[in-house]
């Protein structure tokens, strides 16, 4: 049983790195602009562009990396309204929340499928590199939320908790930032966690750390390397 549990957690952990890669909230005006991030696991390195813009009272976040495109629309409090993924192979996924219903539509290889999940009152967060800003601000300091796994499209529940504020190393040097730790809820909570850091002055995502595999697997680190405003 332990082997099965750990394998599931390692696969889930790898997906959270993908999610890290994909206005006004809690009284804080977020900064629109484009940002370049570098993701590294051992000797494997790639970069992607993450962009935030305002559209009326909503926020649109896009992420472009080799072979993948993500676009998410969020409400002022960071909760997700819609999420879209496009792959270079022609695949496409669109998810939207309507009240307590999360509708996921898949398109690819000439086929179309649709599924509906019933949620409770907890928010849907995607991408965590944006939606966890409210937790980093401390409003609330602990949050339970829903997220779609990009690899399987499974809807999972997670818990985020604000940890300490201090300094964290990024490509540009030491940056004052607040840490938010996430864990899967229930049985898996003690097996794995990941950390996101948000810059203190504007809550921009600057760093992510987690192990996406069995013991001995190199740590995955995502960090801000350039601001393209």
N, C-alpha and C positions, 0 to 999 in steps of 0.2 A: 504493500500500500504506500509506503513512504517513497519508493522509487517512482511510482505513478504520479504522486502528488508533486514531487520535485520536478519531474519532467514537464508537467503542465505549467508550473510556475516559471521555469526557464523559458518556455515558448512565449508565455505571456509577457515576461520581462522584455524580450526582444521587441515585441510589439509596442511597448511603451516608449521605446526610443523613436519609433515611427511617429507616435503621437506627439512627442516633443517637437519633432520636426514640424504641422498643421495646423477715443470715446469717453464715455463717462461710466464709471462703476464705483460703487462705494464712496462716492464723493470725490473721486480722483479722475482728472482728465488724462486719458492715455495719449501717447504721442504717436501720430501717424508717421509712416515712413517705411523704408526698406532696410533690411538687415541681413547680413551674410553670416551663416553659422557653419562651423566645421565639426563633423562627427568623426570620431576615431575609436576603433576597437583594435588594439594591437597595431599591426602595420596597415590595416585597412582604413583609408581616409576618404571622405567625400565632403563636398560643401553643398549647401542649398541656400536659396534666397527666400526669406520670410518677409511678407509685406502686410502692413495694417493700414486700412483707410476707413474713413467715416462715410456713411451713406445715410443721411438723415439722422435718425436716432438709433441707428444700428451700426455695427462694426463688421467689416469684411476682412478676413484674414486669408491670405493665400500663401502657399508654400510650393516651391518648384525645386525638384531635385531630379537627377537622371532617371528618366522613365516614369516619373510620377508627378501628378499635379493635384493639390488639395485646395479646396475653397470652402470656407466656413463663414456663416453669418451668425453673429451673436447679439444678444440683447445687452442693454447698458450694464446689467449686473454680472455679465460674463457667461450667463447660461446660453446654450446653443439653440438656435432656431432651425438651421439647416446645415448640412455637410455634404460635400461632393468630392468624389475621387475619380480621376481619369488616368488610365494607364496607356503606355505607348502601344499596347496590343489591341487597343480599341475598347477595352473594358471600361465600364462606367458604373458608379454607385452613387445614388442620391438618397439622402435620409432627411426626413422632416419630422418635427414634433408638432402634434395637434392635441393640446390638452394632455390627457394621460396616454395617448397613443404615439408610438414612434414607428413611422412607416419607412421601410427600407426597400428601395427599388434597385435591382441589379440588371445591367444590360451587358451583353457580350456574346460573341460568336452567334449572332442572329437570334439570340434568345433573351427573353425578358421575364424576370421573376420579381414578385413583391411579397414582403412579409410584414406583419404588424406585431409589435411588442407592446404590452400594457405596462406602463410605469406607474410609480407612486408619485408623491409630491416632490421628491428630490430632483434637483436640476440635472440636466444632461450637459456634460462638459466635453468640449472638443474644439480646438486643440488645447491640451493642458498648458502649453507654453503661453497661452493667453488667459484661459478661463481661471487658472489658479492665482491670478493676480489678486483677486479679492481676499483669498486666504492669506497671501503674503502681506496684505494690508492689515490683516487681523479682523476682518469683518466678513464671515466669521473666522475664528482661529482654527476651528475644526469643521470640516465639511464632508458629508457623505453624498456621493453623486453617481450618476450613470455615465458609461462611456461605451462606444462601439469599437470593438477590436477590428482594425483595418484588414487583418489577414483572414479572419474567419467571419467577420460581421456579427459575431456574438456580442450581445449586450451584457456588460458586466458592471458590478457595483464596486466602487473603490472608496477609500477614506483618505482625505488629505488633512494634514496637521501642520500648522506653522511652528517651526522650531526657532532656533536662535538667529539673530541678526548680527552681522560682523563684516568681515571682508572675505572675498573669494577670488581666486586667481582666474583670469581669462586672458585671452591673447593680448589685450591692451594693458595688462598689469592687474594689480589688486584693486578690486571694486567693492565699495560698501553694498552689501546685499543681504536679503532675508531668505532663509531656507524654508522650503515647504516639502515635507516628506509624504509620499503616498504609499499605501499598502492595499492589497486586495482584501476584501472583507471576509470574515468567517474563518474557515479552517486554514486558508492559505496565508493568513496575515503574518505569521511568524517566520515564514520561509523566505520572504523577499521584500525589499523596499527599494524605492528610487528617490532621489533628491533633485528638486528644481530650485534654482536661485534666481531671485528677482531683484534688480537694482533698486536701492532704497529711494532714490530721488524721483523716479518715474515708474517703477515696477516693471521695467522692461526685462524680459527673460534673458539671462546671461550665461547660465551654465546648468548642465544636467549630468548626473552620475548614477550609474547602476551597472550591475553585472548581469549580462544577458545570456547566461548559460550555467553549466555545472561548475563546481569548485575548480579553480585553476583557469577558468575562462578570463581573458583580459577584460578589464573594466571598460565600459563604453562611456565616453565623455563627449558631450556636445557643448561648445562654447561660442560665444559671440566673437567674431573676428573683425567685422567691419560694419559701419553704419553708412548707408547710402543716401541719406536724406536729400 
